[in-house]
C-alpha cells in the first residue's frame, strides 16, 4: 500500500543526518551490515528525489515544494565547480600563510638579534661608565620607533609582511545559498535535508545543525577558547618551543614571547570568528575545499542568539561558506523584540546578500495529513488511567523482551563535562518520567545526549501544560525537538491527547501574555551568565536562548511545531525509519563495515 506522508524533515524518507539516503521506501528488515551510503558516488539532486517520491505516491505533489526543490537543485549544480575552485584557492592560501609566517618569524629574529646586541653593549658600557651606562640603558631601541607600543609595532610588522609576501589570495565568488521559510509542517526541513544528502561526495566540508545543537556547540567552543586563553597566562605556557630553544638571553626570549602572545590576543580579540572556523571544519581535517552549512530552525530568541549567530554566520558567509537554512520567519521578522537592532540589521543584510530568500508558501501541515492517512500505530497512550498505564507498561516489557537484556541504571556523558543519570536503560532503550526529564535543571545538552544514546525513549506521567508548569513545558518542547532531530522512537503516557497537550488546564492556559511578560523580565537578568567562566549555558542547565525573552508568537510556533512532530512520530513511516537512521544503528552499521573491512584485509594478507 502506498502512502503520502509528512514532508517536514522526515528521515523516514531516507534523509540521514550526514548520510545519503535511499529513494525507495524503507526496508526495516535490512541487515545492519548493509552500507548506509547507497548513492554516495552520484547522489541524485533534490528535484529528482522529490519527483521520485511524488511518482511512487510517497509524497503528495505540492508546487511550492517543487519550486524550492528546483532552486536547491540549481544550487547543487553550481557546487561542483565551486568545490574545485575552493580546492585551488586553499592550496594558494596555505602557501601564502606558510610564507607569511616564515617571514614574520624572520623579522622577529632580526629584531631579537638587535635587542641581544643592545643587551651586550649595555652590559659592557655599564662596566666602563655608570653614567654612560645609565644613559644607554634609557635609550630607546633603534628598531622600535619612540613612543610606539605593541599595537603599532604589530601593525608595522604586518605592513612589512604585506610588502614582502603580497596580499592574501582572493577566494572565488561563492554561489548564493537559500533561506527557506514558511509554516510548521510545510516541508522546509525535508527539502533542506534532500539537498544536504545530495552534497555527499560533492562538497568536502558539510555540517547540519539544529538551532539547539548549534547554540550549544557555540557555547562549548567559546568556553574552550576562553579556558585556553586563561591557562596560557603564565610565561612558560605561552612561550612556544621555537622561542625557548633560541640562542638569546632570558629578557630577549621574554620579549619574543610577549610579541607572540600579543599577536594571539589581537587575533582572538573577537572570539566569534575563531568559533565559526571550528564549527564547520574539524581541526584534524584538511581545510581544502568548499563548505556547506545547513541550519535548521534559525531563531533569534535572545541577545546571545542574535550576537552569536550574526558574528558566526557573517564570518562563514564572508569566507565562502554556502548557507542553506530553514526558519518559520522571513529574515527581517526574526527579531520581533527589537534586540540589538544594529547587529541584527547587519546580519539580515548579509543574509539577503548571500542567500536567496524563498517562501515555501504552503498552508498545509503535512504531518497531520499523513497521520490521518496512515494505519494507526499507537505509541502515545492517554489519559493517565489504568488502561493507558497497562498498555504503556506492556510496550516497555515487549521492547525489553525482544533484546533479552537486563534493565540497568547508567550514566551518560553530556556536553561541558557533565553527566546524566539514566534510571532505567536496556540496550538502546531508556525509560524516564516527565518530572525527571523536565522537572529538574536539565536542558538541550542533556536531551541531545539521551537522543544520541537511545533509539527508543519511554516517558511516563506527562501532564497537560499550563502556566503553572511553563518552564517544564518549554523543556518538554526542547526534548521533543531533539528526539525528533535524531529520529528516536518515542513512547508516551500522557494526561491529554497530543492536540490538547498544550491547550491549558483548569488551572489556566499555557499562554498568558501578562504573566509571560513578567516572567521574561525576571529571566532576562540571567542572560548567558557564566557561559565563558563556568561553561554553563544558563539557568537550570537549559540554554538561556531557548527559554529567555521569547516573544509570545515565537512560543506559539514552538507549541505548534511540538504538536506537529508528536503527531508525525506516531506514523508507521517515521517509526520504520528509526532502525535505519538513528545514530545508534548507524554506529552499529559503521562498526560492522569496519570489522568486515578488517577481516577482508586480514584474509588478503594471509
C-alpha positions in Angstrom: 0.0 0.0 0.0 1.4 3.4 -1.0 1.1 6.3 1.4 1.5 10.1 1.1 3.4 11.2 4.2 4.9 14.1 6.1 7.5 16.1 4.3 8.8 18.2 7.1 12.2 16.7 7.7 11.3 13.0 7.8 14.3 10.9 7.9 12.0 8.1 7.1 12.2 9.4 3.6 15.8 8.1 3.8 17.1 11.5 4.9 20.0 10.7 7.1 21.6 13.5 9.1 25.0 13.5 7.5 24.5 10.4 5.2 22.9 9.8 1.8 19.5 8.2 1.5 17.5 5.6 -0.3 14.8 6.8 -2.7 12.6 3.7 -2.4 10.5 3.1 0.6 12.3 1.9 3.7 13.0 -1.7 4.4 13.4 -2.1 8.1 14.5 -5.7 7.8 17.7 -4.8 6.1 20.9 -6.1 7.7 23.0 -3.7 9.8 26.0 -4.7 7.7 24.3 -3.3 4.6 26.1 0.1 3.8 24.0 3.2 4.6 25.7 5.2 1.8 23.6 3.9 -1.0 24.3 6.6 -3.5 27.3 8.4 -2.2 29.2 8.3 -5.6 26.5 10.0 -7.6 23.6 11.2 -5.4 20.6 12.5 -7.3 19.6 16.1 -6.8 16.8 17.4 -4.6 14.4 17.8 -7.5 14.9 14.2 -8.7 14.5 12.9 -5.2 11.3 14.9 -4.8 9.9 13.8 -8.2 10.6 10.2 -7.5 8.8 10.3 -4.1 5.8 12.0 -5.7 5.6 9.5 -8.6 5.7 6.5 -6.3 2.9 8.0 -4.1 5.0 8.6 -1.1 4.6 12.4 -1.3 1.6 14.4 -2.5 2.7 16.9 -5.2 2.9 20.5 -3.9 4.0 23.2 -6.5 5.6 25.3 -3.6 7.8 22.4 -2.6 8.7 21.5 -6.2 9.8 25.1 -6.8 12.1 25.1 -3.7 13.4 21.7 -4.8 14.3 23.2 -8.2 16.1 26.1 -6.6 18.1 23.7 -4.4 18.9 21.6 -7.5 20.3 24.6 -9.3 22.5 25.4 -6.3 23.7 21.8 -6.2 24.8 22.1 -9.8 26.9 25.2 -9.1 28.7 23.5 -6.2 30.8 21.0 -8.2 32.8 23.8 -9.9 32.9 25.8 -6.7 34.4 22.9 -4.9 37.2 22.7 -7.5 37.7 26.4 -7.3 38.0 26.3 -3.5 40.5 23.4 -3.6 42.8 25.6 -5.7 42.2 28.6 -3.5 43.0 26.8 -0.3 46.3 25.5 -1.9 47.3 29.0 -2.7 46.2 30.3 0.7 48.2 27.6 2.5 51.3 28.5 0.7 50.7 32.2 1.3 50.1 31.6 5.1 53.3 29.5 5.3 55.4 32.1 3.6 53.9 34.9 5.7 54.6 33.0 9.0 58.1 32.3 7.9 58.7 35.9 7.0 57.1 37.0 10.3 59.4 34.9 12.3 62.4 36.1 10.3 61.5 39.7 11.1 61.1 38.8 14.7 64.5 37.1 14.7 66.1 40.2 13.2 64.6 42.4 15.9 65.6 39.9 18.6 69.2 39.9 17.4 69.3 43.7 17.6 68.0 43.5 21.1 70.5 40.9 22.0 73.3 43.1 20.7 71.9 46.0 22.6 71.9 44.0 25.8 75.6 43.0 25.4 76.5 46.6 24.5 74.6 47.9 27.5 76.3 45.4 29.9 79.8 46.3 28.6 79.1 50.0 28.9 77.9 49.7 32.5 81.3 48.4 33.4 83.1 51.3 31.7 81.0 54.1 32.9 77.9 54.2 35.3 76.8 57.5 33.9 77.2 56.4 30.3 75.6 53.1 31.1 72.5 54.7 32.6 72.2 56.9 29.6 72.5 54.0 27.2 70.1 51.9 29.2 67.4 54.6 29.0 67.9 54.9 25.2 65.0 53.6 23.1 65.9 50.5 20.9 66.8 51.6 17.5 64.5 49.1 15.8 61.4 50.5 17.6 60.1 54.0 17.0 59.9 56.3 20.0 56.7 56.1 22.0 55.4 53.1 20.0 53.5 50.4 21.8 52.9 46.8 20.9 49.9 47.7 18.7 51.9 50.0 16.4 54.8 47.6 16.4 52.4 44.8 15.4 50.9 46.9 12.6 54.3 47.9 11.3 55.4 44.3 11.1 52.1 43.4 9.3 52.8 46.2 6.8 56.3 44.8 6.1 54.8 41.4 5.6 52.3 42.7 3.1 55.1 44.2 1.0 57.3 41.1 1.3 54.7 38.3 0.8 51.9 40.1 -1.1 48.2 40.4 -0.4 46.1 37.5 0.7 44.8 35.3 -2.2 41.2 36.2 -3.2 38.6 33.5 -2.7 36.4 32.6 -5.7 32.9 34.1 -5.5 30.5 31.7 -3.7 27.2 30.7 -5.1 24.2 32.1 -3.3 22.7 29.9 -0.6 19.0 29.5 0.2 17.0 30.7 3.2 13.7 28.8 3.2 10.9 29.9 5.5 7.3 29.0 6.0 4.7 27.5 8.2 5.1 24.5 10.6 4.9 21.2 8.6 5.3 22.8 5.2 8.3 20.7 4.2 11.3 23.1 4.8 13.4 20.6 6.7 12.7 17.7 4.4 13.8 19.7 1.3 16.9 21.1 3.1 17.9 17.5 4.1 17.4 16.3 0.5 19.9 18.9 -0.5 22.3 18.1 2.3 22.1 14.4 1.4 22.9 15.2 -2.3 26.1 17.1 -1.4 27.7 13.9 -0.2 30.8 13.4 -2.4 30.5 16.8 -3.9 31.4 19.1 -1.1 34.1 18.1 1.4 33.2 20.2 4.4 29.5 19.9 5.3 27.6 20.3 8.5 23.9 20.2 9.5 22.9 21.8 12.8 19.6 22.4 14.5 19.3 25.7 16.5 19.6 24.0 19.9 22.7 22.0 18.9 24.3 25.0 17.2 23.9 27.2 20.3 25.4 24.5 22.5 28.3 24.0 20.1 29.0 27.7 20.1 28.9 27.9 23.9 31.2 24.9 24.1 33.8 26.4 21.7 33.6 29.8 23.4 34.3 28.2 26.7 37.2 26.1 25.4 38.8 29.2 23.7 38.4 31.3 26.8 39.8 28.5 29.0 42.8 28.1 26.8 43.5 31.8 27.0 43.3 31.7 30.8 45.6 28.7 31.0 48.2 30.4 28.8 48.6 33.4 31.0 51.9 32.1 32.5 55.1 32.9 30.6 56.2 29.3 30.4 52.9 28.1 28.8 52.9 31.0 26.3 56.5 30.6 25.1 56.4 28.2 22.1 59.2 25.7 21.6 60.8 27.7 18.8 61.3 30.6 21.3 62.6 28.5 24.2 65.4 27.0 22.0 66.6 30.2 20.5 70.2 31.3 21.4 69.1 34.5 23.2 69.1 35.6 26.8 66.1 35.4 29.1 65.0 39.1 28.5 65.0 38.8 24.8 63.1 35.5 25.0 60.5 37.2 27.2 60.2 40.0 24.6 59.7 37.4 21.8 57.1 35.6 23.9 55.3 38.9 24.6 55.2 39.7 20.9 53.8 36.2 20.2 51.3 36.5 22.9 50.2 39.9 21.7 49.7 38.6 18.2 47.4 35.8 19.6 45.5 38.4 21.7 44.9 40.5 18.6 43.6 37.5 16.6 41.4 36.3 19.5 40.0 39.7 20.5 36.9 38.8 18.6 36.2 35.3 19.7 33.4 34.6 17.3 35.5 34.2 14.1 37.6 31.5 15.9 34.4 29.7 16.9 33.0 30.0 13.4 36.1 28.3 12.0 35.8 25.4 14.3 32.0 25.0 13.8 32.5 23.6 10.3 35.9 22.1 10.0 37.5 19.5 12.3 40.9 20.6 13.4 42.4 17.3 12.3 40.9 17.5 8.7 42.5 19.1 5.7 40.8 22.5 5.2 40.9 22.5 1.4 37.6 22.6 -0.4 34.2 24.3 -0.2 32.0 24.5 2.9 28.2 23.9 3.3 26.2 24.8 6.4 22.7 23.5 6.6 21.0 25.2 9.6 17.5 24.1 10.7 15.1 26.3 12.5 17.1 29.6 12.7 15.8 31.6 15.6 16.9 34.8 17.4 15.2 34.4 20.7 17.6 36.4 22.9 20.5 38.8 22.8 23.1 36.0 22.8 21.5 34.2 19.8 21.5 37.5 17.8 25.1 38.4 18.6 26.4 34.8 18.2 24.6 34.0 15.1 25.3 37.3 13.5 29.0 37.1 14.1 29.4 33.4 13.2 27.1 33.3 10.2 28.6 36.6 8.9 32.1 35.1 9.3 31.2 31.9 7.5 29.5 33.7 4.6 32.4 36.1 4.2 34.9 33.2 4.0 32.9 31.4 1.2 30.6 29.1 3.2 27.3 28.4 1.4 24.3 28.5 3.7 21.1 26.7 3.3 18.7 27.5 6.2 15.1 27.0 7.3 13.0 29.1 9.6 9.4 29.9 10.5 10.1 33.5 9.7 11.5 35.7 7.0 14.9 37.2 8.0 13.5 40.7 8.6 10.9 39.2 11.0 13.3 37.1 13.1 13.9 39.8 15.7 10.3 40.8 16.8 11.5 42.1 20.1 13.9 44.6 18.6 17.0 43.4 20.5 20.5 44.6 19.3 19.0 46.3 16.3 22.2 47.4 14.7 23.9 44.0 14.9 20.6 42.3 13.7 20.2 44.6 10.7 23.8 43.9 9.6 23.0 40.2 10.0 19.9 40.4 7.8 21.7 42.5 5.2 24.4 39.7 5.0 21.7 37.0 4.6 19.9 39.0 1.9 23.2 39.5 0.0 24.4 35.9 0.3 21.2 33.9 0.1 18.0 33.7 -2.0 15.1 34.2 0.4 12.4 31.6 -0.5 8.9 31.4 0.9 7.7 27.8 0.7 4.1 29.1 0.9 2.2 26.0 1.8 -0.6 26.3 4.4 -0.8 22.5 4.8 0.7 20.7 7.8 1.7 17.5 6.0 2.5 15.8 9.3 -1.2 15.8 10.1 -2.1 14.8 6.6 0.0 11.6 6.8 -1.2 10.9 10.3 -4.8 10.9 9.0 -4.0 8.6 6.1 -1.7 6.2 8.0 -2.6 2.9 9.6 -3.0 3.6 13.3 0.1 2.5 15.2 -0.2 3.8 18.8 2.9 4.9 20.8 1.0 7.6 22.6 -1.2 6.5 25.4 -3.7 8.8 27.2 -5.3 9.7 29.5 -3.4 8.8 32.7 -5.7 5.9 33.7 -5.2 2.2 34.4 -5.8 1.2 30.8 -3.2 3.6 29.3 -0.7 2.7 32.0 -1.2 -1.0 31.3 -0.5 -0.5 27.6 2.5 1.6 28.3 4.0 -1.0 30.6 3.2 -3.8 28.2 5.1 -2.0 25.3 8.1 -1.3 27.6 8.3 -5.0 28.5 7.9 -6.1 24.9 10.9 -3.9 23.9 13.0 -5.3 26.8 12.0 -8.9 26.0 13.0 -8.5 22.3 16.6 -7.7 23.2 16.7 -10.1 26.1 18.9 -7.9 28.2 18.7 -6.7 31.8 17.4 -3.3 32.8 20.2 -1.3 34.4 21.0 2.3 35.6 23.8 4.0 33.7 25.5 7.4 33.4 25.9 9.1 30.0 28.2 12.0 29.2 26.8 15.4 28.4 28.5 18.5 27.0 30.7 20.6 29.2 32.0 17.6 31.1 28.6 16.9 32.8 26.8 13.6 33.1 23.2 12.5 33.2 21.9 9.5 35.2 19.6 7.2 33.2 17.5 5.3 35.8 16.3 2.6 33.5 18.3 1.6 30.4 18.4 -1.5 28.3 20.4 -2.0 25.1 19.4 1.3 23.3 16.1 1.8 25.1 15.6 4.1 28.1 12.7 5.0 30.4 12.0 8.2 32.3 9.3 10.1 34.0 8.3 13.6 32.7 9.3 15.1 36.0 12.8 13.5 35.8 13.5 14.9 32.3 11.6 18.2 32.5 11.2 19.0 36.2 14.8 19.3 37.1 17.6 21.6 35.9 18.4 19.9 32.6 18.2 21.1 29.0 19.1 20.7 25.4 22.6 19.3 26.1 21.1 16.6 28.2 18.4 15.8 25.7 20.9 15.6 22.8 22.9 13.1 24.9 19.7 11.0 25.5 18.7 11.2 21.8 22.2 10.1 20.6 22.4 7.2 23.0 18.9 5.8 22.9 16.9 4.9 19.8 13.7 4.3 21.9 12.6 6.6 24.7 9.7 5.9 27.1 8.3 8.9 29.0 5.5 8.5 31.6 3.3 10.8 33.6 3.2 13.7 31.0 0.8 16.3 32.3 -1.3 18.8 30.3 0.6 22.0 30.2 -0.4 25.2 31.8 1.2 28.5 33.1 1.9 26.7 36.4 4.5 24.5 34.8 5.6 26.7 32.0 9.3 26.1 32.5 8.6 22.3 32.2 6.6 22.8 29.1 9.5 24.6 27.5 11.9 21.8 28.4 9.4 19.3 27.0 9.3 21.1 23.7 13.1 21.2 23.6 13.1 17.4 24.4 10.7 16.7 21.6 12.8 18.7 19.1 16.0 16.7 19.9 14.3 13.3 19.9 12.7 14.1 16.5 16.0 15.5 15.1 17.8 12.3 16.0 14.9 10.1 14.7 14.1 8.4 18.1 11.1 6.2 18.7 9.1 7.9 21.4 6.5 6.1 23.6 4.4 8.4 25.8 1.9 8.0 28.6 0.1 11.4 29.0 -2.8 13.2 30.6 -4.2 14.5 27.4 -4.2 13.9 23.7 -1.5 15.4 21.5 -3.8 18.2 20.3 -4.9 19.0 23.8 -1.5 18.7 25.5 -0.6 22.5 25.2 -4.2 23.8 25.5 -4.0 24.5 29.2 -5.9 23.0 32.2 -8.5 24.1 34.7 -5.7 26.0 36.4 -5.3 28.2 33.4 -4.0 28.4 29.9 -0.4 27.8 28.9 -0.1 31.2 27.2 -0.9 34.2 29.3 0.7 37.4 27.8 0.7 39.4 31.1 2.3 36.6 33.1 4.7 35.8 30.2 6.0 39.4 30.1 6.7 39.4 33.8 8.4 36.0 33.6 10.6 37.2 30.7 11.8 40.3 32.6 12.8 38.0 35.5 14.7 35.6 33.3 16.4 38.3 31.3 18.7 39.0 34.2 20.3 35.6 33.9 21.1 36.0 30.2 24.1 33.9 29.3 25.7 34.2 32.7 28.9 32.3 33.3 29.0 30.9 29.7 32.7 31.5 29.4 33.8 31.2 33.0 32.0 28.1 34.1 30.9 26.5 30.8 27.3 26.6 31.9 24.6 27.5 29.5 22.1 29.4 31.6 19.8 28.8 34.5 18.7 25.2 35.0 21.1 23.7 32.6 19.0 24.9 29.7 20.5 27.3 27.1 19.0 30.6 28.1 18.5 31.3 24.4 15.8 28.6 24.4 14.0 29.8 27.5 14.5 33.6 27.7 13.0 36.6 26.0 10.9 34.6 23.6 8.0 36.5 22.0 4.6 35.1 22.5 4.3 34.5 18.8 7.6 32.6 18.8 6.4 30.4 21.6 3.2 29.6 19.7 5.4 28.5 16.8 7.2 26.2 19.2 4.0 24.7 20.6 2.6 24.1 17.1 5.9 22.5 16.0 5.9 20.2 19.0 2.3 19.0 18.4 3.1 18.5 14.7 6.2 16.5 15.4 4.5 14.4 18.1 1.8 13.5 15.5 4.4 12.6 12.9 6.4 10.4 15.4 3.4 8.1 15.7 3.2 7.4 11.9 4.4 4.0 10.6 6.9 5.5 8.1 8.6 7.6 10.8 8.8 4.5 13.1 10.1 2.4 10.2 12.9 4.9 9.8 14.3 4.6 13.3 16.1 1.3 12.5 17.9 2.9 9.6 18.6 6.5 10.6 19.0 6.7 14.4 22.7 7.3 15.3 22.6 4.1 17.5 22.0 1.9 14.4 24.3 4.0 12.2 27.2 3.4 14.7 26.4 -0.3 14.6 26.5 -0.4 10.8 29.7 1.6 10.7 31.3 -0.8 13.2 30.2 -3.8 11.2 31.6 -2.3 8.0 34.9 -1.6 9.7 35.1 -5.1 11.1 34.2 -6.6 7.7 36.9 -4.4 6.1 39.4 -5.5 8.7 38.5 -9.2 8.2 38.9 -8.9 4.4 42.3 -7.2 4.9 43.5 -9.9 7.3 42.4 -12.6 4.8 44.1 -10.9 1.9 47.3 -10.7 3.8 47.4 -14.5 4.5 
